[in-house]
Amino acid sequence: RELERLACLAVDDVITVSADDRARLVTAGIPPEKITVIPHGVSLAAYTTPRPLDLRWSLGLDPDAELLFFHGTLHYWPNTLAVRFIAEELLPRLAKLRPKAHAVIAGLSPPRAYEHEKLTFLGPVNDLPAAIHAADVCLCPVPSGGGTRMKLLEYFAAGKATVSFTKGAEALPKLVQKNA
């Protein structure tokens, strides 16, 4: 935190993506006039017309397999923990109820320590909206971290059923209140 504060003091301008981030920096002693908030979001147009992507076929899965999807920068610790949860807890439990279910995880730096027969790491994808549209259920089992989980907004923009830990969805009430 101290290094972040010193870096913010050393530059001319600091850009944050939320008023909460700005408030934390002001509390840490960063002059408010140095901080600009540029909210992030999701381009709904990218998600309104699904492009065909048959992940089941390209991965050699049963055509009836239920596809679970998660994405993120996978070396970011909260996302690594989410992958661990999917591989070590969710998939073994789900195998009893939905034996064809398969998790697909997209993103940079997949944690190979959590490889599982019912899990495929795609690596970075060129067309994230198409990959999300190919899924039946999207996941956000993020147990820690902060900020807005953009993956949830992307999943919602695609109209996907989504399951999240409470921590993963904690910023949503603020977004809803702000945009209501």
N, C-alpha and C positions, 0 to 999 in steps of 0.2 A: 504493500500500500504506500509506503514511504517513497519507493522508487517511482511509482505512478504519479504521486503528488509532485515530486521534484521534476519529473519529465513535463508535467502539465505547466508548472511554473516556468520552465525553460523555453517554452515555445510561444509564438505570437498568438495563436488561436487553438482552441480545443473544440472538437466536434463530438457531440454525444448524440445518441439516437433516442433518448427519452428525457422527460423532465425529471424523472427519478434519478437518472445518472447525473444530470446537471446538479440537482440538489445535493447529492453525495459529494460531488467535487467542491461545491461551494462550502459545505460543512468541513471539508478537508483543508480549506484555506485558499482555494483557487478563486481569483477575482471573477465575479459573475460576468463582467463585461468581456472576459476572454473566452466565454463558453457560448457556443452556438448549438442549438438543438436542431437536428435534421432528422425527423422521424422516418423510420424505415417502414416498409410495408410489402405487399405482394401485388404484382400486376395481375388483376383478375382476368385480363384478356388472355394471358398465357394459359389459363386453366379452363376457359369456357369451351374451347373446341378441342376435345381430346384427340391426340394423334395416336394411331394404332401402334401398340407395342405389346407383343405377345411374349411376356417374360416366361410363362410356362413352357412354351415351345422352345424359346432360345436357351432355356436352362435345362431342357430335357425332363421337365416335370410332368406328372399326370395332369391332363387337361382339367380335371376336377379338383386339383389341389387348391386349397384356400391359401392365398398369398397375403402375408403380413409384411409391412414395409416400414423401415426406419431409415433416416438419413441424417447426416451431419458431418462435422469435422471430427473424425473418430479418434484422433489423438487428444482431443479436448476431454479432460478427465470425466466430466459428467456424462458425455456421450459414450466413453469407454465403459463406464459403469452400466449404462443402459444396454449396451451390447452384452455385457456379462449377464445381466438379468435375463435378457431374451434367451441366451444360449444355455444358461445353467438352471434357470427357474421356469420361465414361461414355456419353452419348447418341450421339456420333459413332462410337464403337467398337461400340456395341450395334446401331446401324443396319445394320451388315453382317450380323449374325447374326439379329436379330429386327427386321425393318423396320417392324413394326406397334407396337413398344414405345413407350410414352408415359409421361413422368414427370409426376406431379401433386405440386405443392408447396403446402402449406397454411401459413399463418402471417401474422403482422403484418409490414408493411413489406417486401414482396417486392423483391429487388434486380433491377429491370427491366433493368439493363445485361446480364443474362445470359439474356434471352429467347431462346427457341429454338423452332423449329417443332414439335418433339416434346416440349414442356414447357408445362404450364399452371400458372399461379399462381392458386390459389383464394382467396387472402387468408385472413382468419380464418374458421374454420368453426364452425357452431353445434353440430354433432354429430360430434366427433372420432372416437369409436369407430365410427360408421357410415362415415366416410371411410376409416378404416384398414381396416375389413372389406371395402371395395370394391376394395382393392388386391390384386395378386397377390404382389408382393414389396415389402417396406419397406426403406428405406435409412437408414443413419446414417454417411455419409462425413465425419464431423467430425474435422478434423485437429489441433485444439488445444482448449484450455479445460480445465475441471476439473469435479469433482463427478459425480453420477450422471446418466446420460443417461436421463431419464424416458421419452423417446420409445422407447427399447429396451424398457422394462418395459411400455409400452402396446402395442407391436407383439407382444411375447410373450404378453401377456394376451389379445390377439385371435387368437393361434395362427398368426401370419403368419411366412412365411419372411422372414428378415431378413439383410441384408448390412451389415457395419460395418467401418470402419477400426479398427485396434487401439486407437487413442486413444479412439474412440467407446465402446468396450466395456471400458475399463480398470477401471471401478469394479465390474463384475459379479463377478469372483472374490471380492471382499470381501463383497458381498451374499450370495453363495452360502455362503461360510464362516460368516457371521454367522447365517444362517437354517437351517443344516444341523443 
